[in-house]
Amino acid sequence: MKWNKRKIIDRVMSVLTASCVAIAIIPLLSILYTVTINGISAINLDFLTQIPKPVGEPGGGLGNAIEGTFIVVGIACLIGLPVGILAGVYLSEYGENRFGRIVSFVADVLTGTPSIVAGMFGYTFIVLYFGSFSAIAGGVALSVLMIPIVTRTTEESLRLVPGSIKEASLALGIPKWKTTLYIVINTARSGIITGVLLSIARISGETAPLLFTSFGNMFWANGLDKPISTMPVQIYTYAITPFPEWHAKAWGGALILIILILILNIGVRFVTRKKYGM
Amino acid sequence: MQNKITVENLNAWFGAKHVLHNIDIGIQKNGITAIIGPSGCGKSTFIRCINRMHEVVPKAKASGKVMVDGTDIYDSDIDPVDIRRRIGMVFQKPNPFPTMSIHDNVVAGLKLSGVKDKKKLDHIAEESLKKAALWDEVKNDLNKSGASLSGGQQQRLCIARALAVEPDVILFDEPCSALDPISTSKIEDLMMELKEKYTLVIVTHNMQQAARVSDYTAFFLYGKLVEFGETNQIFKKPKEKSTEDYIIGRFG
């Protein structure tokens, strides 16, 4: 084979891009490997169903943190999903004006907000106001992260619905609001659900916004207005202690968190498999 | 025969662009009126003014009178939603609702206007599909996606969907331009049957189609109505030079 400049450049670039793929993937695989190796031994039924025990006592688990994560993420969804989805509907269906473009831009900026800022928001407006760390404050902080993601993905999915579908509905004598609610949203639903699941996956692993909102708790949840344990904060709490047995628990918690998020992502794949091949 | 639709001094705009100029026309009850003319002459805009779909496009507006059964549909106390229920529309490209089954596509209009009785919906779905000559082909697949049908079947599904809300006028906006000749002839046969009960208006680029199916033909050019009369007369003895030029294919 004759080597000329063009072929050499082609070969060099192929190798370069392939190595970049490897560099991108190595940390991911390494994290998965390390977390699995270190975490798998900590996981058993007690670990999933018991509350933590004091240092030195064997056993105990993260049951309350798993429960707390579901509660806090649930509160975030109750606030974030209606607001995010309806804001997305507004931007896509009625947002062809200056106000709409500004909201869109702000949502984009908010998507990149450092999550600790969301925590400060929850602390300032909920914790200081009610005078106590609480599950609600944690949920509010997470919903701040969730809303812009859901808004933008909903808007984008709705924009993909062809105008001809809207016209078909309007021409049947279906009013605009019903067309939007039942025809347009229904046509875009797999895109919207994808955005929702991805936003839930994103917020489930957030630690910073929860540190000074939901705080933490070594017992089962005892009210939405009380501090509550969550997986990421519990992992953090265990990880910064000097005790090896708590480190093991932190690894186990990390593994469970990764598995939960993996399940959500698989759920996304499942939902986006189109039912009716459009 | 009395006129089902009487249009007086209709003008339409897209923003500053004046696309229809002073249209006066009377459309007969229970017949097929074809609208012909070169692209961009305002044919589609004209029929979209008859069911107030024109104003759905941002910045589009219309003025003048469109009387349907003696009522001006542009009157300020008329709800365009009611007009569209009475005057159905079939579009150029088949546009069934992609996430709905065949059955749900047909009854979508009724379901969303609050009809819940399942038996009644099933009955109307069957009747409408029969009227649209699609029943025999889909009766075992009513729960399949509307998008799984062929182009011609999808277009008949759209006709069934329009029929289900029981309009008395149906507007066809180049219904066959995306279809093969066999599907086209099925739609044409269907239109011939439907004209017994409904008033049909069809926009078409296909001269033979206009000659085959329509009773009356209107020729539009540059947003103006050039000539309107019985299809025979328009095709055999057009009064205007431009009509003749267009029909024999000298332009357009």
Interface residues (C-beta under 8 A of the other chain):
Chain A: E96 P162 S164 I165 E167 A168 S169 L170 A171 L172 G173 I174 P175 K178 Y182 I183 N186 T187 R189 K275 Y276 G277 M278
Chain B: N51 M53 V56 P58 V81 D82 I83 R84 R85 R86 G88 M89 F91 K93 N95 P96 F97 P98 T99 M100 A108 G109 L112 S113 S145 A147 S148 C158 R161 A162 V165
